[in-house]
Amino acid sequence: MKHRFLPTVLVLLGAATLLTPAAFAKDKKKNKDPEPQSNLDANGVDRNPELHNYAPPPQQYQQVRIKIENKTGQAVGVFYVSPRGSLENLTEVPADGKKHEIASLPGQTWLFKIGRQVIQQYQATAEPKQSITVGGGGGGGGYAPPPAPYPVYPAEPPPPRYVGRGGFAPEVGARAAFLRVHNDARAQMRVAPLRWDPDCAAAAQDWADQLAQRDRGLVHSGNPQYGENVWAGSGRDFSPADAASAWLSERRNYDGGPFDQSNINAGHYTQMVWSRTTGVGYGIARSARGTIYIVADYAPPGNLLGQRPYGR
């Protein structure tokens, strides 16, 4: 993975559609997301908020560089804390007497492990250049060593996982907000509300993890079992409800007719309100350079060619 942070970016990928091979080949060139365009005036105000396809620009953060010197005599694993509270392994720093550099966002928490034990922790500041010595007692850039004994984490700290068909372990508030965006839109069209589907959530989380690990942009999983909306953003801790709101903004592109090539730019929205879809679940993951990937899977899938999302 590259460790270069990009300016704030919001990216949407068209909702998965069930196309014929010929239609898919034709659509492949057309169904590309437009590059985010600045729609702000000199005062930073959106000139045309009703026409803006993306969420309001979040606060921008400048990347910082952290130099790490390992004086433990052993290789040290470098981990960062993801938005879901899990530890994500970035790299390993050898005890070679050299300084190794990583990129970070201000405020990001880093943990240094030998085997299963966390031996040191560090929270990045806003200083452009920072340094830390792992082992040996030194540190810089706002480092304060944690009190001994150091906490011990499992070898693979489990992120919040799914609990059978009864529910999903992550914060209920985020899930409720995500569903609210969908179900408010469905209520306007007199469509039955969606329920949380842990199977959809499991599939969406697996794909979000893969996208974050690759960190090469958006692509659909291709799983025919589900409809799928995919989104990415960087610059702040986006929520699944933020992604859902961005997808919902596409309703201005829907012409009210059957789903076809003319409505392809409304694919996120039409999947959200597809009347035959009854369940949804999301997954969220953050890449090493800070990009947040959000995936929503829907069952049964919508966006069937020639059919309407709702009504006649």
C-alpha positions, 0 to 999 in steps of 0.5 A: 500500500502507498502511504501518501494521503490524498486531499479529501475525496468522495467517490461513488460507484454505480449500483450493481445492475443485472445487465445482459452481456451485450448491455453490460459491455456497452455500459461499461464505458459509460457508467463511470463516476464523474470526478468530483468537481468543486462547486464552491464560491470564493467563500467556500459556499456551495453555489448550487447545493441542489445540483451537487452530487456529493456530500458537503466538503469535509474539513481537510487534513494535511498528512504528517510524517512520523519517523520510527526508530526501533531500539527493542532489539526485535522486529516491531509490528506497526498497527493503527486503530480503524474506525471500527475499533480494530487494529490494522497491521500497516508494516513491521519495523526492524531493529536495524538502527535506522529510522523508518517513516510512515504517513498518518493523519493528525489524531490517528492512534498507532500501536507498536507490538512485539508478538501479541503484546502492545509495548508502546502507543502513540497519537499523531499530532498536527506537526508535519514531521514527528519522530518516535523511539520504540523501546529505549524511552525516547519519543517526540511529536507529543508522545507520552508512554503509557503506564506499565504494565502495557495492555495485551491484545489478542494476536488478531483483535476481533472487530465487532462481528455479526451475531447470528440473524439476531443483529449486528454488533457495531454501534446501533446508532450508526445502523439506525441512521443508515436505515433511516436514510433509506426508509425515509426515502422509501416512505416517500414512495410508499415502499415498505421499509428495509430491515437489517440483514446480517447476511448482507452485512457480512458480505458487505463487510468482507468486500469493504475489507478487501477494498481497503486492503487493496486501496486502489479505488472502487469496484463491485464485488460481482456477487449476484446474490446481492444488489450493491452500492459502493462509496469511498471518502477521505478527510474525516471519519465518514459514517454509513449514513453519509454514504447513504445520503450521497447515494440518495442525492441521485434521485434527481437523475431518475426519470420515473421510468423502468430501469435502463441505460437512461437511468444508470446515473440514478442506480444508487437511488433506485436500489435504495428504494427498489420495492422488492428489496427487503433487507440491507446491511453495510460494511465499513473499512479504512485503508492505511492511508485513511480512505474510508470504504463503505459497501451496502449489500441489498437482498433481493437485488434490485435494478433489474433492466426493464422493471420499475423500482416502485409503482407501475 
